[in-house]
Amino acid sequence: MTISTTMNQEVVQSHAKTSLAVWAERILWASWIPLVLFTVFFTSIPDIHNGVHPIRHSTTIVQCH
C-alpha cells in the first residue's frame, strides 16, 4: 500500500462522514422550521399567543380572533 492509496482512502472516508452529517442537518432543519411556524401561528397556548400576537395580526393569512 502506497502513501497515495492511504490518503485517498482517508479522503473518501472523511467525505462520507461529512456527507452524512450534512444530510442529518438538512433533515433536522426541514423538520424544525415547520414546527416553529406552526407553534407561532396556530397554537393556542396563551403565553405564545400573547407573545406573537402582533406578528399573527400582521399576516393576512392567520386570524386569531
Stockholm file with secondary structure:
# STOCKHOLM 1.0

chainA/1-65         MTISTTMNQEVVQSHAKTSLAVWAERILWASWIPLVLFTVFFTSIPDIHNGVHPIRHSTTIVQCH
#=GR chainA/1-65 SS CCHHHHHHHHHHHHHHHHHHHHHHHHHHHHHHHHHHHHHHHHCCCHHHHHHTHHHHHHSSSCCCC
#=GC SS_cons        CCHHHHHHHHHHHHHHHHHHHHHHHHHHHHHHHHHHHHHHHHCCCHHHHHHTHHHHHHSSSCCCC
//
